[in-house]
């Protein structure tokens, strides 16, 4: 019997137009059936968005790359590391969770002011 292990993917992107950098650690979501969690860590002066994706799914690196690149270009995130723990989320859910995570992060920052 072959054991199935998790697949770890790494991506780096530069946004076409940069927004304010992320400056606090943040956690959003829960790993569950068909869902994912996002951990956000600032990376000062990296001038790029890095992603570490841990997923049980193999063979979809090109899909992850397209979804993440689109997110970076649209959101303008940079100087940041996103750790994504995936449990079979669809590309639409991945995109939704990423946008929700930066939205919640922005709201949390405003509460702290």
C-alpha positions as CSV (number, residue, x, y, z in Angstrom):
1,X,0.0,0.0,0.0
2,X,1.3,3.4,-1.0
3,X,1.0,6.2,1.6
4,X,-0.2,9.5,0.2
5,X,1.8,12.5,1.4
6,X,1.3,16.2,1.2
7,X,2.6,18.1,-1.7
8,X,4.5,21.4,-1.0
9,X,4.7,24.1,-3.7
10,X,6.6,27.4,-3.7
11,X,5.9,30.4,-5.8
12,X,7.2,34.0,-5.9
13,X,5.5,36.9,-7.8
14,X,6.0,40.7,-8.1
15,X,2.9,42.8,-8.3
16,X,2.5,45.1,-11.2
17,X,1.3,47.9,-9.0
18,X,2.3,47.8,-5.3
19,X,-0.1,48.6,-2.5
20,X,0.8,49.2,1.2
21,X,2.9,46.4,2.5
22,X,1.5,44.0,5.1
23,X,3.2,44.6,8.5
24,X,1.6,42.1,10.9
25,X,1.3,38.3,11.1
26,X,-2.3,37.1,10.5
27,X,-4.2,33.8,10.4
28,X,-7.4,33.3,8.4
29,X,-9.6,30.2,7.8
30,X,-9.6,26.6,8.8
31,X,-8.3,23.5,7.1
32,X,-11.3,21.4,6.5
33,X,-13.1,19.4,3.8
34,X,-12.7,21.4,0.6
35,X,-11.3,24.5,2.3
36,X,-8.0,26.1,3.4
37,X,-6.3,28.3,5.8
38,X,-4.0,31.2,5.1
39,X,-1.2,32.4,7.3
40,X,0.3,35.8,6.4
41,X,3.8,36.9,7.5
42,X,5.5,40.2,6.6
43,X,8.8,39.9,4.8
44,X,10.3,43.4,4.9
45,X,12.1,44.6,1.8
46,X,11.5,41.4,-0.3
47,X,9.5,43.5,-2.8
48,X,7.6,40.3,-3.8
49,X,4.8,38.0,-2.6
50,X,5.9,34.5,-1.7
51,X,3.6,31.5,-1.3
52,X,4.2,28.2,0.3
53,X,1.3,25.9,-0.5
54,X,0.8,22.5,1.3
55,X,-1.9,20.4,-0.5
56,X,-2.8,16.8,-0.8
57,X,-3.5,17.3,-4.5
58,X,-0.8,16.7,-7.1
59,X,-0.5,17.8,-10.7
60,X,-2.2,21.2,-10.4
61,X,0.9,23.4,-10.0
62,X,0.0,25.4,-13.2
63,X,-3.5,26.1,-11.8
64,X,-2.1,27.3,-8.5
65,X,0.4,29.5,-10.3
66,X,-2.3,31.2,-12.4
67,X,-4.6,31.8,-9.4
68,X,-1.8,33.2,-7.2
69,X,-0.3,35.4,-9.9
70,X,-3.8,36.9,-10.6
71,X,-4.3,37.5,-6.9
72,X,-0.9,39.3,-6.6
73,X,-1.5,41.4,-9.7
74,X,-5.0,42.5,-8.6
75,X,-4.2,43.0,-4.9
76,X,-0.8,44.5,-5.2
77,X,0.5,42.6,-2.2
78,X,4.3,42.5,-1.6
79,X,6.9,42.1,1.1
80,X,4.9,39.1,2.4
81,X,4.9,35.3,2.7
82,X,1.5,33.5,2.4
83,X,1.4,30.0,3.9
84,X,-1.6,28.1,2.5
85,X,-2.7,24.8,4.0
86,X,-5.1,23.4,1.5
87,X,-7.6,20.6,1.8
88,X,-8.8,20.2,-1.8
89,X,-10.1,23.8,-2.2
90,X,-11.2,24.7,-5.7
91,X,-9.5,27.6,-7.6
92,X,-12.5,29.8,-6.9
93,X,-12.3,29.0,-3.1
94,X,-8.6,29.7,-3.1
95,X,-9.1,33.1,-4.7
96,X,-12.0,33.9,-2.3
97,X,-10.0,32.9,0.8
98,X,-7.0,35.0,-0.2
99,X,-9.1,38.1,-0.8
100,X,-11.0,37.4,2.5
101,X,-7.7,37.1,4.3
102,X,-6.4,40.5,3.2
103,X,-9.8,42.0,3.9
104,X,-9.9,40.6,7.4
105,X,-6.3,41.7,7.9
106,X,-7.1,45.3,6.9
107,X,-10.1,45.3,9.2
108,X,-8.0,44.0,12.1
109,X,-5.4,46.7,11.4
110,X,-8.1,49.4,11.6
111,X,-9.4,48.0,14.9
112,X,-6.0,48.3,16.4
113,X,-5.7,52.1,15.5
